[in-house]
Amino acid sequence: MNILISIERQYFDEIKTGVKKFEYRRRFIDGPCRAYLYITVPYKSIMGYVELEAPIIGTPKEISELAETHRKGIGIEIYEYMKGSDKGYAIPIKKLVEIENISLEYLQKNFDLTAPQGYIILDKKTELLAKLESLEKI
């Protein structure tokens, strides 16, 4: 499955350097996927994708405890983010691949696509997916 998610540049950089090994979400798909990364303001561009493994699903408390074991000091932040949800997702990041940047303006003009709030499934958007796959840097 191919999806599109939004993240801030700080987290993109943390994935790139290997500091961030999990993506944490309140809502997500249940299996492994390729997630294209839309980087928010001021970049407003898709800049790469990550190969994600099957998520670990648990209560906000369980996910925040897992987060804390993988990266000291982040557990409270993750708990606050997930508080109020029945479950949370800790999605292991397998690898990051950078692609040629594609702007939100281009996405809106050519594919009538807006920035994702949660995630957008790309498998039914075949023309957009083909474009994204063509932008992989070698």
matplotlib code that plots the C-alpha trace (Angstrom):
import matplotlib.pyplot as plt

x = [0.0, 1.1, 0.0, 0.8, 1.3, 2.3, 5.2, 7.3, 10.8, 12.3, 11.0, 12.1, 15.6, 15.4, 14.4, 17.2, 19.9, 18.5, 17.4, 13.7, 13.1, 9.3, 6.4, 3.7, 0.0, -3.4, -4.9, -3.2, -3.4, -2.7, 0.0, 3.3, 3.3, 5.3, 4.5, 5.3, 6.3, 4.6, 6.8, 4.6, 5.1, 7.3, 8.4, 5.0, 6.5, 6.7, 10.4, 10.7, 9.1, 9.7, 9.2, 7.2, 6.8, 3.6, 2.6, 2.7, -0.8, -1.6, -3.1, -1.7, 0.1, 1.6, 2.7, 4.2, 6.1, 7.5, 8.5, 10.4, 12.3, 13.5, 14.2, 14.5, 12.4, 9.8, 7.3, 5.4, 5.2, 3.8, 1.3, 0.0, -0.4, -2.3, -4.3, -8.1, -7.6, -8.6, -5.4, -2.2, 0.3, 4.1, 5.2, 8.8, 10.6, 12.6, 14.3, 14.0, 14.4, 14.6, 13.0, 13.0, 10.8, 7.2, 5.4, 1.9, 1.2, 2.1, 0.0, -3.0, -2.8, -2.1, -3.8, -6.3, -4.6, -4.5, -2.1, -3.1, -4.6, -4.1, -3.2, -4.3, -4.2, -2.4, -3.1, -6.3, -4.6, -2.6, -1.4, -0.1, 1.6, 3.3, 4.6, 5.9, 7.6, 9.3, 10.9, 13.0, 16.7, 19.1]
y = [0.0, 3.5, 6.5, 10.2, 11.7, 15.1, 15.7, 18.6, 19.2, 18.5, 14.9, 14.4, 15.4, 13.1, 10.2, 11.1, 11.0, 7.8, 9.5, 8.9, 5.2, 5.2, 7.2, 7.7, 8.1, 8.1, 6.6, 4.5, 1.5, -1.9, -3.2, -2.3, 0.4, 3.0, 6.5, 9.5, 12.4, 15.8, 18.3, 21.1, 24.9, 26.5, 23.7, 22.5, 19.7, 16.0, 15.3, 11.5, 8.4, 5.9, 2.2, 1.4, -2.0, -3.2, -1.0, -1.8, -1.1, -0.3, 2.0, 5.6, 4.5, 1.4, 3.4, 6.2, 3.6, 2.0, 5.4, 6.1, 2.9, 3.8, 7.5, 8.9, 11.9, 11.4, 9.3, 12.2, 14.0, 10.9, 10.3, 13.9, 13.5, 10.3, 11.1, 10.8, 8.0, 4.4, 3.2, 4.4, 3.3, 3.0, 2.4, 1.1, 3.1, 0.7, 3.2, 6.7, 7.5, 11.1, 12.1, 15.2, 17.6, 18.1, 21.2, 21.5, 24.0, 21.4, 18.7, 21.0, 22.1, 18.7, 16.2, 18.3, 17.2, 19.0, 18.5, 15.4, 15.9, 12.2, 10.1, 9.7, 6.3, 6.8, 3.4, 4.6, 7.8, 6.0, 9.0, 10.7, 7.5, 7.1, 10.6, 10.1, 6.9, 8.6, 11.2, 8.7, 9.8, 7.2]
z = [0.0, -0.8, 1.3, 1.8, 5.2, 6.5, 8.8, 9.9, 8.5, 11.9, 11.9, 8.3, 9.3, 12.4, 10.1, 7.7, 10.5, 12.1, 15.3, 14.7, 14.2, 14.7, 13.4, 16.0, 15.0, 16.6, 13.4, 10.8, 8.6, 10.1, 7.8, 6.2, 3.6, 1.7, 3.0, 0.9, 3.1, 2.6, 4.5, 6.0, 6.0, 4.9, 2.5, 1.4, -0.7, -0.9, -0.3, 0.0, 1.3, 4.1, 4.0, 7.1, 8.8, 10.3, 13.2, 16.9, 18.2, 21.8, 24.3, 24.5, 27.7, 26.1, 23.0, 25.1, 27.2, 24.0, 22.7, 25.9, 25.7, 22.1, 22.8, 26.2, 27.0, 24.2, 26.1, 27.7, 24.4, 22.7, 25.5, 25.3, 21.6, 21.9, 25.0, 24.4, 21.7, 22.4, 20.7, 19.2, 16.6, 16.7, 13.2, 12.7, 10.0, 7.8, 5.5, 4.0, 0.3, -0.8, -4.1, -6.2, -4.4, -5.7, -4.5, -3.1, -5.8, -8.5, -6.7, -6.5, -10.1, -11.7, -9.3, -7.4, -4.2, -0.9, 2.0, 4.0, 7.5, 8.5, 5.5, 1.9, 0.2, -3.1, -4.7, -6.3, -7.5, -10.2, -12.1, -9.0, -7.7, -11.1, -10.9, -7.4, -8.4, -11.3, -9.0, -7.1, -7.0, -8.1]

ax = plt.figure().add_subplot(projection="3d")
ax.plot(x, y, z, "-o")
ax.set_aspect("equal")
plt.show()
